[in-house]
Amino acid sequence: MSLNEVHISSLVVHVAPQHLEAIKAQITLFDNAEIYGDSPEGKVVVVLETENQGFITDTIEAINNLPNVLSTVLVYHQIESGLNDVEPNTGKQQSQLEDEA
């Protein structure tokens, strides 16, 4: 396991619609959580960027335990490692997925 990795995850949080704005405000207080969209039906897309998988599960549990949150589902998880690896002469960083392609 690389010591220099980033876990990028996306969640769909289902909220009682009448509490959508309050829950969105609470989600923005979590470190490394960003809201990318929501719907009037009470669905919120949240992206997490964390240092390890433990932070992901802790954040999912914390969001799921907020009052008026009906469910929190992990829909995507990617691990970016070797972020200090820079290709010579390009200055471009490569992710593990790019290296495997």
N, C-alpha and C positions, 0 to 999 in steps of 0.2 A: 504494500500500500504506500502510496506517495504521501509524503508529509505536506506537499504543496498541491492540494486539490480543492476544488469547489464543487459542491453539490447543487444542481439547479433542479428545482422541482416545481410542478404546478399542481394546484389544488382547486377543486370546485367546492365551495362552501354554500350549502343550502340553508337559507335563513327564512324565518317567518317574514313575509313581505313587508308588513307594517313596521318591522324593526330593521329594515335594510340599512338605512343611513347610520343608525347607532352602531350596528355591528361593523360596518365599514370603517367607522371612526376608531373602533376598538382594534380592528385588525391592523390599521396603519401604525399603531403603537408598538407592534411587535418588531424587534430588530430583524432586518433582512427580509421583511415581507413587503410586497408591493402589489397593489390591486391593479389588474389589467382590464377589468371590465365587470359589468353587472347587468342584471336584467330585472324588470319590474316584478317578475315572478319570485325573486329572492335568491337568485343564483349569483355568486360572486367568484370570479377567477382571480386566484392569488398565486403569485410566483415568489418562491423562496430561493435565496442564494445563501447557502450555509457552508461551514467548514467541514462538517461531518454529518453522517446519517442520523446520529442521535439528536441533533438539533431539529431535524425534520420531524421525527416522530414526536418530540416534545412540543413543537409548535402545533402540529396537527391536533394533538391531545388538548392543548391549551385553547385553541380556537374552538374545537368541538365542545368544550366545556363552558363556553360563553353562554349566558342566558339567551334564549331565542334562536340559537343555532340548531338546526334540525339534523344536519350531517356534514361531515368534512371528508372528502374523498381525494386521495392522491391519484392523479391521472398521468403524471409524467415525472421521471427522475433520470437525470443524466449526471455522470461524474466527469468533470474536466480535471485532468491531471497533467503534470509536467508543464505547468503554465510558465515556467521560467525557460523552457526550451524554445529558443528562437532560431528560425531557419537562417543560415548564413545569407547575407546580401539582400534579404527581403525585409527584415525587421518585423516579420509577421509571426505571431504566436500560433501554435498548432494545438488543437485539442486531441485527445486520445482517439475520438471518432474519426477525425480527419486523417490521422496517421494510419488508421486501419483501412481506409477507403482506397 
